[in-house]
Amino acid sequence: MALPPNILFIGGHDPTGGAGLQADIETALAHGCRACTLVTCLTTQDSSNVRALHPQGVATLLAQLDCLLNDIRPDVVKIGLLGAPAIARALAGALPGLPLVIDPVLAAGGGKDVADPTLIDVIRTQLLPITALLTPNRAEARRLSGREDALYAAQALVEAGCGQVLLTGADESESGTVMNRLIGPGGQHEFEHPLLPHRYHGSGCTLASACACNLALGMPMETAVGRALDWTWNTLRQGDKPGKGQYFPNRREHVA
């Protein structure tokens, strides 16, 4: 019997369970993958917004990573919330050679900024060149690239060394549909879905983690992304509202 793929999820802990590492773990289980995790920072947050970040010490994080990699080799690594520039620098030096998916969490869904200019610069200059897939929304693509047009921003991120960029569009959709674009050196592919009526806590984590799982399962990039988008859309369509803030994706159903 073949062992399930191992995904190493590196990100923050969300006490609500809607986003962060719990979202990663639930997504991995739904896809038949095994989740390993490293906590970059604890957070004070609810279903409406992040109140504060509490980053972990770099030496501790690197010791945990070294111990893990000496025992279990992940098939894919997915990074979410980084929390501090020093953590981003340390991971950039420790992860080359491993397939890497990054969800560049620069602001919480409620609007709180969780990435200062130094962290953005480290992501751009040190992490992007070792990244196979980046999954920014339009605002994140602009901040990372410094360009105003979102599509040109995504193309600039590819030119900066990122393998491919999945530019998501729900954050700025002005119609009844959402257009997501996978952009790489060879061109782009478009994926269209109906716009759903609510705001969702953890949707970006869910999508990037689903992409990572599909890549670990051996799918080519376009297929991995397309299936991840379809599955994530369904988790949002079936989402619910456990608190006073945003809706949560329903990641409890296994992928068919």
JODA-V461922 format. One record per backbone hydrogen bond with DSSP energy under -1.0 kcal/mol. CO is the residue of the C=O (numbers start at 0). NH is the residue of the N-H. If there is no record, write none. Layout:
BEGIN
co=CO nh=NH
co=CO nh=NH
END
This chain:
BEGIN
co=4 nh=33
co=5 nh=74
co=5 nh=75
co=6 nh=35
co=7 nh=77
co=8 nh=37
co=9 nh=79
co=10 nh=39
co=11 nh=20
co=13 nh=16
co=19 nh=23
co=20 nh=24
co=21 nh=25
co=22 nh=26
co=23 nh=27
co=24 nh=28
co=25 nh=29
co=26 nh=30
co=27 nh=32
co=28 nh=31
co=29 nh=254
co=33 nh=6
co=35 nh=8
co=37 nh=10
co=39 nh=55
co=40 nh=12
co=41 nh=53
co=43 nh=50
co=43 nh=51
co=46 nh=245
co=48 nh=45
co=51 nh=43
co=53 nh=41
co=56 nh=60
co=57 nh=61
co=58 nh=62
co=59 nh=63
co=60 nh=64
co=61 nh=65
co=62 nh=66
co=63 nh=67
co=64 nh=68
co=65 nh=69
co=67 nh=70
co=67 nh=71
co=75 nh=7
co=76 nh=100
co=77 nh=9
co=78 nh=102
co=83 nh=87
co=84 nh=88
co=85 nh=89
co=86 nh=90
co=87 nh=91
co=88 nh=92
co=90 nh=94
co=94 nh=97
co=98 nh=76
co=99 nh=131
co=99 nh=132
co=100 nh=78
co=101 nh=134
co=102 nh=104
co=103 nh=105
co=105 nh=113
co=107 nh=110
co=111 nh=107
co=115 nh=119
co=116 nh=120
co=117 nh=121
co=118 nh=122
co=119 nh=123
co=120 nh=124
co=121 nh=125
co=121 nh=126
co=122 nh=127
co=126 nh=129
co=127 nh=130
co=130 nh=162
co=131 nh=163
co=132 nh=101
co=133 nh=165
co=135 nh=167
co=136 nh=140
co=137 nh=141
co=138 nh=142
co=139 nh=143
co=140 nh=144
co=141 nh=145
co=148 nh=152
co=149 nh=153
co=150 nh=154
co=151 nh=155
co=152 nh=156
co=153 nh=157
co=154 nh=158
co=155 nh=159
co=156 nh=161
co=157 nh=160
co=163 nh=133
co=164 nh=182
co=166 nh=180
co=168 nh=171
co=175 nh=194
co=177 nh=192
co=179 nh=190
co=180 nh=166
co=181 nh=188
co=182 nh=164
co=183 nh=186
co=186 nh=183
co=188 nh=181
co=190 nh=179
co=192 nh=177
co=198 nh=246
co=201 nh=205
co=202 nh=206
co=203 nh=207
co=204 nh=208
co=205 nh=209
co=206 nh=210
co=207 nh=211
co=208 nh=212
co=209 nh=213
co=210 nh=214
co=211 nh=215
co=212 nh=216
co=213 nh=218
co=214 nh=217
co=219 nh=223
co=220 nh=224
co=221 nh=225
co=222 nh=226
co=223 nh=227
co=224 nh=228
co=225 nh=229
co=226 nh=230
co=227 nh=231
co=228 nh=232
co=229 nh=233
co=230 nh=234
co=231 nh=235
co=232 nh=236
co=233 nh=237
co=234 nh=249
co=235 nh=238
co=239 nh=247
co=246 nh=200
co=247 nh=239
END
